[in-house]
Amino acid sequence: VEVALQAPPSPDYILGPEEPEQAPPSPNCVPGPEHADDEIVAEDQPYAEDASPT
């Protein structure tokens, strides 16, 4: 088995990043839940049974 000899890297050689940098997401494509305002308000309101004292 022969081992190929490799020349040492040039002193001018600069290692690149491990992963390529990704562009920031577009403002038109923002992930997140999409709810109507009345749905959010309804979730925040207690049920009538829970609101009445017993």
C-alpha positions in Angstrom: 0.0 0.0 0.0 1.4 3.3 -1.1 0.6 6.6 0.8 0.4 9.6 -1.4 2.5 12.4 0.0 0.7 15.7 0.3 2.4 19.1 0.3 1.8 21.3 3.3 -0.9 23.9 2.8 0.2 27.3 1.5 0.5 30.0 4.3 -1.8 32.1 2.1 -4.5 29.4 2.2 -7.5 30.4 4.5 -9.9 27.7 5.6 -13.5 28.4 4.7 -16.4 28.1 7.1 -17.7 24.6 7.9 -21.2 25.5 6.6 -22.0 28.1 4.0 -23.6 31.2 5.4 -27.4 31.3 4.8 -29.1 34.5 3.8 -31.6 35.8 6.3 -35.2 34.8 5.7 -37.3 37.0 3.5 -39.7 39.4 5.4 -42.5 37.9 3.2 -41.8 34.4 4.5 -41.9 34.6 8.3 -42.8 31.3 10.0 -45.3 31.5 12.8 -48.9 30.7 13.8 -51.6 32.6 11.9 -54.6 33.3 14.0 -57.5 35.7 13.6 -57.8 38.2 16.4 -61.1 36.8 17.6 -59.5 33.4 18.0 -56.7 34.8 20.3 -59.3 36.8 22.3 -61.5 33.7 22.7 -58.6 31.6 23.9 -57.7 34.2 26.5 -61.3 34.4 27.9 -62.3 32.0 30.7 -65.3 29.8 30.2 -68.6 31.0 31.6 -68.7 28.1 34.1 -65.2 29.0 35.4 -66.0 32.7 35.7 -69.1 32.3 37.9 -68.5 31.8 41.6 -69.9 28.7 43.1 
